[in-house]
Amino acid sequence: MTIDLRLTLAASAIALTFLAGPVRAADADIVAKVGAAEITEGDLSAAQNEIGAQFQQLPEEQRRLAVLSALIDIKALAQEAEKAKLQDEPAVASEIDFQRDRALHNAFFARNAVATVTEDELKARYDAEIGAMPTAEEVHARHILVKTREEADAAIKRLDEGADFATVAQELSTGPSGPEGGDLGFFSAGQMVPAFETAAFALEPGQYTKEPVETQFGWHVIRVEEKRQAEPPSYEQVKEQVRQVVLREKYMELVSQARNDLTVEYVDPALKQQIEAIEGAMEPAPADAPTSDTPPAE
């Protein structure tokens, strides 16, 4: 199997939010003329998609006029460029070809991928992703943060004698949660510094650390209030992320199919050698091929 290097290396950089659709009759309406060139509603809509972000600070109606003004500038200079035969220069001709191919690429993807995504498809993918997620535990903890080991030991002594944790935290803790009784709320793995996290997750609800925990912030005394299984994000929270995953997969499928229907030939010898070297490194070994831990049979 030959690994498609372009798909492997470039898929994550693909722009997947294309705005395209069937041509409407109104798209042909002429809104302005620049010499011999006409600007239609369709031209204006395309320009708004391409350069409209530059004028986001303007009110909507002014933004439309600003885009139109910019489009007139483009049309005016484009006509001057044609008079000067710039379109016949190799670099300009290559740019024109690229922009044409890019527009067709985007339109094809919009019609055959973006327009095909359904709500049911997104929900099904969300359910599959959530179902594959490992369950994660969350801890609700409080802490007392002080500058020295001696201060932390003194706080633990007070707790051992029956003092209320939240009260001691309000009196002694130097952290921003001190006024709230050291309450840190719920957190999951990876949200706290390692030493703090390890100590907190090792405690059972109602327990506090009998030895202070040192981090770069100081010395902590930690108490766990409760533990629970983390709730997965809701569909609405991650809908757009799921959509991007589905679109990326559809893009990969479309490009893979199109490439399989064509012949890709690397004409430049040096480039071909680089491509083959990288693809060879990425190619999985056959099932019966020896590995570094399995010497070949003699």
Buried (B, 14 or more C-beta within 10 A) or exposed (E): EEEBBEBEEEBEEBEBEBEBEEEEEEBEEEBBEBEEBEBBBBBBBBBBBEBBEEBEEBEEEEBBEBBBEBBBEBBEEBBEEEEEEBEEEEEEEEEEEEEEEEEEBBEBBBBEBBEEBEEEBBEEBBEEBBEEEEEEEBBBBBBBBBEEEEBBBBBBEBBEEEBEBBEBBBEBBEBEBBEBBBBBEBBEBEEBEEEBBEBBBEBEEEEBBEEBBEBEEBBBBBBBBEBEEBEBBEBEEBBEEBBBBBBBEBBBEBBEEEEEEEEEEEEEEEEEEEBEEBBEEEEEEEEEEEEEEEEEEE
